[in-house]
Amino acid sequence: MAIQLTEKAADAVKGTMERQGLSAGSTYLRVSVSGGGCSGFSYALGFTSEKEEGDQEFDCNGVKVLCDPQGYTYLNGTRIDYRDDMVQQGFAFENPNATGSCGCGKSFSA
């Protein structure tokens, strides 16, 4: 499987990269997991130009995505969308490995 960005999420990432003056050719979106949050684990997104040993790499609608091996254990198969409506604005994670999540969708349990 893989980590997936919807077209809408990829467009949001590309727009942020452009506003921050980051080169699409040398910048990766790092998707990771950290301990904490309402449900035990929190999702994290950030930009990096460094690829680390063991990183899983994906090309998602023109965005280069990295995930470290530990995070990939929890994120394999995750689909990341971008929502901009009256209820929510921001990235939304659909994680098939999550056994529960908080109401805001920013953390999960596995």
N, CA, C and O atoms as a GROMACS GRO file, in nm:
protein
  440
    1MET      N    1   0.085  -0.118   0.000
    1MET     CA    2   0.000   0.000   0.000
    1MET      C    3   0.089   0.124   0.000
    1MET      O    4   0.208   0.115  -0.030
    2ALA      N    5   0.034   0.237   0.033
    2ALA     CA    6   0.110   0.361   0.029
    2ALA      C    7   0.035   0.467   0.108
    2ALA      O    8  -0.076   0.445   0.157
    3ILE      N    9   0.097   0.581   0.120
    3ILE     CA   10   0.029   0.699   0.170
    3ILE      C   11  -0.017   0.776   0.047
    3ILE      O   12   0.059   0.792  -0.049
    4GLN      N   13  -0.140   0.824   0.050
    4GLN     CA   14  -0.196   0.892  -0.066
    4GLN      C   15  -0.239   1.033  -0.030
    4GLN      O   16  -0.290   1.058   0.079
    5LEU      N   17  -0.217   1.125  -0.122
    5LEU     CA   18  -0.271   1.261  -0.113
    5LEU      C   19  -0.375   1.274  -0.221
    5LEU      O   20  -0.349   1.242  -0.337
    6THR      N   21  -0.492   1.322  -0.186
    6THR     CA   22  -0.591   1.350  -0.290
    6THR      C   23  -0.540   1.468  -0.373
    6THR      O   24  -0.447   1.538  -0.333
    7GLU      N   25  -0.602   1.488  -0.486
    7GLU     CA   26  -0.563   1.600  -0.572
    7GLU      C   27  -0.581   1.733  -0.498
    7GLU      O   28  -0.498   1.823  -0.511
    8LYS      N   29  -0.689   1.744  -0.422
    8LYS     CA   30  -0.714   1.867  -0.347
    8LYS      C   31  -0.607   1.889  -0.240
    8LYS      O   32  -0.562   2.002  -0.219
    9ALA      N   33  -0.566   1.782  -0.171
    9ALA     CA   34  -0.460   1.794  -0.071
    9ALA      C   35  -0.327   1.830  -0.136
    9ALA      O   36  -0.253   1.913  -0.084
   10ALA      N   37  -0.297   1.768  -0.249
   10ALA     CA   38  -0.172   1.798  -0.321
   10ALA      C   39  -0.170   1.943  -0.365
   10ALA      O   40  -0.066   2.009  -0.356
   11ASP      N   41  -0.283   1.994  -0.412
   11ASP     CA   42  -0.290   2.135  -0.452
   11ASP      C   43  -0.266   2.228  -0.332
   11ASP      O   44  -0.200   2.330  -0.346
   12ALA      N   45  -0.320   2.191  -0.216
   12ALA     CA   46  -0.299   2.272  -0.096
   12ALA      C   47  -0.152   2.271  -0.055
   12ALA      O   48  -0.098   2.375  -0.015
   13VAL      N   49  -0.087   2.157  -0.065
   13VAL     CA   50   0.056   2.146  -0.032
   13VAL      C   51   0.138   2.231  -0.130
   13VAL      O   52   0.225   2.306  -0.089
   14LYS      N   53   0.109   2.218  -0.259
   14LYS     CA   54   0.182   2.295  -0.360
   14LYS      C   55   0.163   2.446  -0.339
   14LYS      O   56   0.258   2.522  -0.355
   15GLY      N   57   0.044   2.486  -0.303
   15GLY     CA   58   0.019   2.628  -0.276
   15GLY      C   59   0.099   2.678  -0.157
   15GLY      O   60   0.153   2.788  -0.161
   16THR      N   61   0.107   2.597  -0.053
   16THR     CA   62   0.185   2.635   0.065
   16THR      C   63   0.333   2.642   0.031
   16THR      O   64   0.403   2.734   0.075
   17MET      N   65   0.381   2.546  -0.046
   17MET     CA   66   0.521   2.547  -0.088
   17MET      C   67   0.552   2.674  -0.167
   17MET      O   68   0.655   2.738  -0.147
   18GLU      N   69   0.462   2.710  -0.257
   18GLU     CA   70   0.482   2.829  -0.339
   18GLU      C   71   0.486   2.955  -0.252
   18GLU      O   72   0.573   3.041  -0.270
   19ARG      N   73   0.392   2.966  -0.158
   19ARG     CA   74   0.388   3.084  -0.070
   19ARG      C   75   0.514   3.093   0.017
   19ARG      O   76   0.558   3.203   0.051
   20GLN      N   77   0.572   2.976   0.053
   20GLN     CA   78   0.692   2.975   0.136
   20GLN      C   79   0.821   2.978   0.054
   20GLN      O   80   0.930   2.976   0.111
   21GLY      N   81   0.809   2.984  -0.078
   21GLY     CA   82   0.926   2.991  -0.164
   21GLY      C   83   1.007   2.863  -0.169
   21GLY      O   84   1.128   2.867  -0.188
   22LEU      N   85   0.940   2.748  -0.153
   22LEU     CA   86   1.008   2.619  -0.155
   22LEU      C   87   1.002   2.558  -0.294
   22LEU      O   88   0.900   2.566  -0.362
   23SER      N   89   1.110   2.497  -0.336
   23SER     CA   90   1.119   2.434  -0.467
   23SER      C   91   1.054   2.297  -0.465
   23SER      O   92   1.088   2.213  -0.380
   24ALA      N   93   0.962   2.272  -0.557
   24ALA     CA   94   0.897   2.142  -0.564
   24ALA      C   95   0.996   2.032  -0.599
   24ALA      O   96   0.974   1.916  -0.563
   25GLY      N   97   1.104   2.066  -0.670
   25GLY     CA   98   1.202   1.966  -0.709
   25GLY      C   99   1.291   1.918  -0.597
   25GLY      O  100   1.345   1.807  -0.604
   26SER      N  101   1.306   1.998  -0.491
   26SER     CA  102   1.397   1.960  -0.384
   26SER      C  103   1.331   1.958  -0.246
   26SER      O  104   1.400   1.946  -0.144
   27THR      N  105   1.200   1.969  -0.241
   27THR     CA  106   1.128   1.971  -0.114
   27THR      C  107   1.034   1.852  -0.105
   27THR      O  108   0.962   1.820  -0.200
   28TYR      N  109   1.036   1.788   0.010
   28TYR     CA  110   0.947   1.676   0.038
   28TYR      C  111   0.844   1.718   0.143
   28TYR      O  112   0.871   1.803   0.228
   29LEU      N  113   0.727   1.657   0.137
   29LEU     CA  114   0.630   1.666   0.245
   29LEU      C  115   0.656   1.546   0.335
   29LEU      O  116   0.641   1.432   0.292
   30ARG      N  117   0.694   1.572   0.459
   30ARG     CA  118   0.716   1.462   0.554
   30ARG      C  119   0.588   1.441   0.633
   30ARG      O  120   0.537   1.532   0.698
   31VAL      N  121   0.536   1.319   0.627
   31VAL     CA  122   0.418   1.278   0.702
   31VAL      C  123   0.467   1.189   0.814
   31VAL      O  124   0.540   1.092   0.790
   32SER      N  125   0.428   1.220   0.937
   32SER     CA  126   0.479   1.143   1.049
   32SER      C  127   0.374   1.131   1.159
   32SER      O  128   0.265   1.188   1.151
   33VAL      N  129   0.410   1.057   1.261
   33VAL     CA  130   0.325   1.032   1.376
   33VAL      C  131   0.407   1.064   1.500
   33VAL      O  132   0.526   1.032   1.508
   34SER      N  133   0.344   1.128   1.597
   34SER     CA  134   0.411   1.151   1.725
   34SER      C  135   0.318   1.109   1.838
   34SER      O  136   0.196   1.106   1.821
   35GLY      N  137   0.376   1.078   1.950
   35GLY     CA  138   0.295   1.042   2.067
   35GLY      C  139   0.224   1.164   2.120
   35GLY      O  140   0.279   1.274   2.120
   36GLY      N  141   0.102   1.145   2.165
   36GLY     CA  142   0.025   1.255   2.221
   36GLY      C  143  -0.106   1.273   2.150
   36GLY      O  144  -0.146   1.192   2.067
   37GLY      N  145  -0.173   1.381   2.185
   37GLY     CA  146  -0.304   1.406   2.127
   37GLY      C  147  -0.412   1.339   2.210
   37GLY      O  148  -0.382   1.264   2.302
   38CYS      N  149  -0.534   1.365   2.178
   38CYS     CA  150  -0.649   1.313   2.253
   38CYS      C  151  -0.655   1.160   2.253
   38CYS      O  152  -0.700   1.100   2.350
   39SER      N  153  -0.611   1.099   2.144
   39SER     CA  154  -0.630   0.954   2.128
   39SER      C  155  -0.502   0.873   2.137
   39SER      O  156  -0.506   0.751   2.122
   40GLY      N  157  -0.388   0.935   2.162
   40GLY     CA  158  -0.264   0.860   2.178
   40GLY      C  159  -0.155   0.894   2.078
   40GLY      O  160  -0.038   0.904   2.116
   41PHE      N  161  -0.190   0.913   1.951
   41PHE     CA  162  -0.094   0.950   1.847
   41PHE      C  163  -0.148   1.071   1.772
   41PHE      O  164  -0.269   1.086   1.753
   42SER      N  165  -0.057   1.157   1.730
   42SER     CA  166  -0.094   1.274   1.652
   42SER      C  167  -0.030   1.267   1.514
   42SER      O  168   0.082   1.220   1.498
   43TYR      N  169  -0.103   1.315   1.414
   43TYR     CA  170  -0.049   1.327   1.280
   43TYR      C  171   0.035   1.453   1.272
   43TYR      O  172   0.004   1.553   1.336
   44ALA      N  173   0.142   1.448   1.193
   44ALA     CA  174   0.225   1.566   1.172
   44ALA      C  175   0.262   1.576   1.024
   44ALA      O  176   0.291   1.476   0.959
   45LEU      N  177   0.262   1.699   0.974
   45LEU     CA  178   0.303   1.729   0.837
   45LEU      C  179   0.407   1.839   0.843
   45LEU      O  180   0.396   1.932   0.924
   46GLY      N  181   0.509   1.830   0.759
   46GLY     CA  182   0.610   1.934   0.754
   46GLY      C  183   0.691   1.921   0.626
   46GLY      O  184   0.685   1.819   0.557
   47PHE      N  185   0.767   2.024   0.596
   47PHE     CA  186   0.851   2.022   0.477
   47PHE      C  187   0.995   1.993   0.515
   47PHE      O  188   1.042   2.034   0.621
   48THR      N  189   1.065   1.921   0.429
   48THR     CA  190   1.206   1.892   0.448
   48THR      C  191   1.274   1.880   0.312
   48THR      O  192   1.210   1.849   0.212
   49SER      N  193   1.401   1.904   0.312
   49SER     CA  194   1.479   1.880   0.191
   49SER      C  195   1.569   1.758   0.211
   49SER      O  196   1.644   1.720   0.121
   50GLU      N  197   1.561   1.698   0.331
   50GLU     CA  198   1.646   1.585   0.367
   50GLU      C  199   1.568   1.454   0.366
   50GLU      O  200   1.464   1.441   0.431
   51LYS      N  201   1.619   1.359   0.295
   51LYS     CA  202   1.565   1.223   0.296
   51LYS      C  203   1.652   1.143   0.393
   51LYS      O  204   1.775   1.148   0.384
   52GLU      N  205   1.590   1.069   0.484
   52GLU     CA  206   1.662   0.992   0.584
   52GLU      C  207   1.662   0.844   0.549
   52GLU      O  208   1.575   0.796   0.477
   53GLU      N  209   1.761   0.773   0.601
   53GLU     CA  210   1.772   0.630   0.575
   53GLU      C  211   1.645   0.559   0.622
   53GLU      O  212   1.597   0.582   0.733
   54GLY      N  213   1.591   0.474   0.537
   54GLY     CA  214   1.472   0.398   0.571
   54GLY      C  215   1.341   0.466   0.535
   54GLY      O  216   1.235   0.403   0.544
   55ASP      N  217   1.346   0.593   0.494
   55ASP     CA  218   1.223   0.663   0.457
   55ASP      C  219   1.151   0.593   0.342
   55ASP      O  220   1.215   0.547   0.247
   56GLN      N  221   1.022   0.585   0.352
   56GLN     CA  222   0.938   0.544   0.241
   56GLN      C  223   0.911   0.670   0.158
   56GLN      O  224   0.884   0.775   0.215
   57GLU      N  225   0.918   0.659   0.026
   57GLU     CA  226   0.897   0.776  -0.059
   57GLU      C  227   0.784   0.746  -0.158
   57GLU      O  228   0.775   0.638  -0.215
   58PHE      N  229   0.697   0.847  -0.176
   58PHE     CA  230   0.583   0.835  -0.266
   58PHE      C  231   0.571   0.962  -0.348
   58PHE      O  232   0.607   1.070  -0.302
   59ASP      N  233   0.520   0.949  -0.469
   59ASP     CA  234   0.485   1.064  -0.550
   59ASP      C  235   0.333   1.068  -0.555
   59ASP      O  236   0.269   0.978  -0.609
   60CYS      N  237   0.277   1.172  -0.497
   60CYS     CA  238   0.132   1.182  -0.486
   60CYS      C  239   0.083   1.307  -0.558
   60CYS      O  240   0.093   1.418  -0.505
   61ASN      N  241   0.032   1.290  -0.676
   61ASN     CA  242  -0.021   1.403  -0.754
   61ASN      C  243   0.081   1.515  -0.765
   61ASN      O  244   0.047   1.633  -0.753
   62GLY      N  245   0.207   1.478  -0.788
   62GLY     CA  246   0.312   1.577  -0.808
   62GLY      C  247   0.380   1.626  -0.682
   62GLY      O  248   0.464   1.716  -0.689
   63VAL      N  249   0.345   1.570  -0.566
   63VAL     CA  250   0.410   1.605  -0.439
   63VAL      C  251   0.493   1.487  -0.394
   63VAL      O  252   0.444   1.374  -0.389
   64LYS      N  253   0.620   1.512  -0.362
   64LYS     CA  254   0.707   1.407  -0.311
   64LYS      C  255   0.683   1.395  -0.160
   64LYS      O  256   0.700   1.491  -0.085
   65VAL      N  257   0.643   1.274  -0.118
   65VAL     CA  258   0.606   1.250   0.021
   65VAL      C  259   0.704   1.152   0.083
   65VAL      O  260   0.742   1.052   0.021
   66LEU      N  261   0.746   1.181   0.207
   66LEU     CA  262   0.833   1.091   0.284
   66LEU      C  263   0.764   1.050   0.412
   66LEU      O  264   0.685   1.126   0.469
   67CYS      N  265   0.794   0.928   0.458
   67CYS     CA  266   0.747   0.881   0.586
   67CYS      C  267   0.853   0.790   0.646
   67CYS      O  268   0.905   0.701   0.578
   68ASP      N  269   0.887   0.812   0.773
   68ASP     CA  270   0.987   0.729   0.838
   68ASP      C  271   0.929   0.591   0.866
   68ASP      O  272   0.807   0.574   0.869
   69PRO      N  273   1.016   0.490   0.887
   69PRO     CA  274   0.968   0.352   0.905
   69PRO      C  275   0.869   0.334   1.021
   69PRO      O  276   0.771   0.261   1.007
   70GLN      N  277   0.894   0.399   1.134
   70GLN     CA  278   0.803   0.384   1.248
   70GLN      C  279   0.667   0.443   1.216
   70GLN      O  280   0.564   0.381   1.243
   71GLY      N  281   0.666   0.563   1.159
   71GLY     CA  282   0.538   0.626   1.124
   71GLY      C  283   0.463   0.546   1.018
   71GLY      O  284   0.341   0.538   1.021
   72TYR      N  285   0.539   0.488   0.925
   72TYR     CA  286   0.476   0.411   0.818
   72TYR      C  287   0.400   0.290   0.871
   72TYR      O  288   0.301   0.246   0.812
   73THR      N  289   0.446   0.237   0.983
   73THR     CA  290   0.375   0.126   1.048
   73THR      C  291   0.230   0.166   1.077
   73THR      O  292   0.138   0.084   1.062
   74TYR      N  293   0.209   0.290   1.118
   74TYR     CA  294   0.076   0.339   1.152
   74TYR      C  295   0.004   0.406   1.035
   74TYR      O  296  -0.118   0.418   1.036
   75LEU      N  297   0.079   0.451   0.934
   75LEU     CA  298   0.020   0.532   0.827
   75LEU      C  299   0.005   0.461   0.693
   75LEU      O  300  -0.053   0.517   0.600
   76ASN      N  301   0.054   0.339   0.682
   76ASN     CA  302   0.042   0.265   0.557
   76ASN      C  303  -0.105   0.255   0.517
   76ASN      O  304  -0.188   0.206   0.594
   77GLY      N  305  -0.138   0.301   0.398
   77GLY     CA  306  -0.275   0.297   0.349
   77GLY      C  307  -0.355   0.423   0.379
   77GLY      O  308  -0.472   0.432   0.341
   78THR      N  309  -0.295   0.519   0.447
   78THR     CA  310  -0.366   0.642   0.483
   78THR      C  311  -0.388   0.731   0.361
   78THR      O  312  -0.299   0.747   0.278
   79ARG      N  313  -0.505   0.787   0.354
   79ARG     CA  314  -0.542   0.881   0.248
   79ARG      C  315  -0.558   1.017   0.314
   79ARG      O  316  -0.634   1.032   0.410
   80ILE      N  317  -0.485   1.116   0.262
   80ILE     CA  318  -0.492   1.252   0.317
   80ILE      C  319  -0.567   1.340   0.219
   80ILE      O  320  -0.532   1.350   0.102
   81ASP      N  321  -0.671   1.402   0.269
   81ASP     CA  322  -0.755   1.491   0.188
   81ASP      C  323  -0.742   1.632   0.244
   81ASP      O  324  -0.687   1.652   0.353
   82TYR      N  325  -0.791   1.729   0.171
   82TYR     CA  326  -0.795   1.868   0.219
   82TYR      C  327  -0.940   1.913   0.214
   82TYR      O  328  -1.006   1.903   0.110
   83ARG      N  329  -0.988   1.963   0.327
   83ARG     CA  330  -1.126   2.009   0.333
   83ARG      C  331  -1.128   2.159   0.358
   83ARG      O  332  -1.050   2.212   0.436
   84ASP      N  333  -1.219   2.224   0.291
   84ASP     CA  334  -1.237   2.367   0.307
   84ASP      C  335  -1.385   2.396   0.294
   84ASP      O  336  -1.434   2.438   0.190
   85ASP      N  337  -1.455   2.371   0.404
   85ASP     CA  338  -1.599   2.394   0.404
   85ASP      C  339  -1.639   2.461   0.535
   85ASP      O  340  -1.553   2.503   0.612
   86MET      N  341  -1.767   2.471   0.560
   86MET     CA  342  -1.814   2.541   0.679
   86MET      C  343  -1.783   2.465   0.808
   86MET      O  344  -1.784   2.525   0.916
   87VAL      N  345  -1.757   2.338   0.799
   87VAL     CA  346  -1.731   2.256   0.916
   87VAL      C  347  -1.582   2.245   0.947
   87VAL      O  348  -1.542   2.249   1.064
   88GLN      N  349  -1.500   2.230   0.844
   88GLN     CA  350  -1.358   2.206   0.866
   88GLN      C  351  -1.274   2.268   0.755
   88GLN      O  352  -1.311   2.265   0.638
   89GLN      N  353  -1.160   2.323   0.795
   89GLN     CA  354  -1.062   2.368   0.698
   89GLN      C  355  -0.929   2.308   0.738
   89GLN      O  356  -0.881   2.330   0.849
   90GLY      N  357  -0.869   2.233   0.647
   90GLY     CA  358  -0.739   2.173   0.674
   90GLY      C  359  -0.733   2.030   0.624
   90GLY      O  360  -0.823   1.982   0.556
   91PHE      N  361  -0.624   1.965   0.660
   91PHE     CA  362  -0.600   1.829   0.614
   91PHE      C  363  -0.680   1.730   0.699
   91PHE      O  364  -0.691   1.745   0.821
   92ALA      N  365  -0.734   1.630   0.633
   92ALA     CA  366  -0.812   1.526   0.699
   92ALA      C  367  -0.749   1.391   0.665
   92ALA      O  368  -0.717   1.364   0.550
   93PHE      N  369  -0.732   1.307   0.766
   93PHE     CA  370  -0.665   1.179   0.751
   93PHE      C  371  -0.767   1.066   0.758
   93PHE      O  372  -0.845   1.056   0.853
   94GLU      N  373  -0.763   0.980   0.657
   94GLU     CA  374  -0.846   0.858   0.657
   94GLU      C  375  -0.748   0.742   0.672
   94GLU      O  376  -0.687   0.698   0.575
   95ASN      N  377  -0.736   0.694   0.796
   95ASN     CA  378  -0.634   0.596   0.830
   95ASN      C  379  -0.697   0.460   0.858
   95ASN      O  380  -0.768   0.445   0.958
   96PRO      N  381  -0.672   0.361   0.772
   96PRO     CA  382  -0.732   0.229   0.794
   96PRO      C  383  -0.672   0.156   0.914
   96PRO      O  384  -0.728   0.055   0.957
   97ASN      N  385  -0.561   0.204   0.968
   97ASN     CA  386  -0.496   0.140   1.083
   97ASN      C  387  -0.546   0.194   1.216
   97ASN      O  388  -0.514   0.137   1.321
   98ALA      N  389  -0.623   0.301   1.214
   98ALA     CA  390  -0.672   0.362   1.336
   98ALA      C  391  -0.789   0.282   1.392
   98ALA      O  392  -0.881   0.244   1.320
   99THR      N  393  -0.782   0.256   1.523
   99THR     CA  394  -0.893   0.187   1.589
   99THR      C  395  -0.986   0.287   1.654
   99THR      O  396  -1.096   0.251   1.697
  100GLY      N  397  -0.944   0.411   1.661
  100GLY     CA  398  -1.027   0.519   1.717
  100GLY      C  399  -0.962   0.651   1.684
  100GLY      O  400  -0.843   0.657   1.652
  101SER      N  401  -1.040   0.758   1.693
  101SER     CA  402  -0.984   0.892   1.669
  101SER      C  403  -1.060   0.991   1.752
  101SER      O  404  -1.169   0.963   1.803
  102CYS      N  405  -1.002   1.110   1.766
  102CYS     CA  406  -1.068   1.215   1.841
  102CYS      C  407  -1.169   1.287   1.750
  102CYS      O  408  -1.173   1.262   1.629
  103GLY      N  409  -1.247   1.373   1.807
  103GLY     CA  410  -1.349   1.444   1.731
  103GLY      C  411  -1.293   1.536   1.625
  103GLY      O  412  -1.356   1.557   1.521
  104CYS      N  413  -1.174   1.592   1.650
  104CYS     CA  414  -1.118   1.688   1.553
  104CYS      C  415  -1.044   1.618   1.439
  104CYS      O  416  -1.013   1.680   1.338
  105GLY      N  417  -1.013   1.488   1.455
  105GLY     CA  418  -0.946   1.412   1.349
  105GLY      C  419  -0.797   1.433   1.342
  105GLY      O  420  -0.734   1.390   1.245
  106LYS      N  421  -0.739   1.497   1.441
  106LYS     CA  422  -0.595   1.524   1.440
  106LYS      C  423  -0.514   1.419   1.516
  106LYS      O  424  -0.391   1.419   1.510
  107SER      N  425  -0.582   1.330   1.586
  107SER     CA  426  -0.511   1.224   1.658
  107SER      C  427  -0.590   1.093   1.646
  107SER      O  428  -0.708   1.092   1.611
  108PHE      N  429  -0.520   0.984   1.676
  108PHE     CA  430  -0.582   0.852   1.661
  108PHE      C  431  -0.522   0.753   1.758
  108PHE      O  432  -0.417   0.778   1.817
  109SER      N  433  -0.588   0.641   1.773
  109SER     CA  434  -0.533   0.528   1.848
  109SER      C  435  -0.520   0.410   1.752
  109SER      O  436  -0.592   0.398   1.653
  110ALA      N  437  -0.425   0.324   1.785
  110ALA     CA  438  -0.400   0.208   1.697
  110ALA      C  439  -0.390   0.082   1.781
  110ALA      O  440  -0.369  -0.026   1.727
   0.00000   0.00000   0.00000
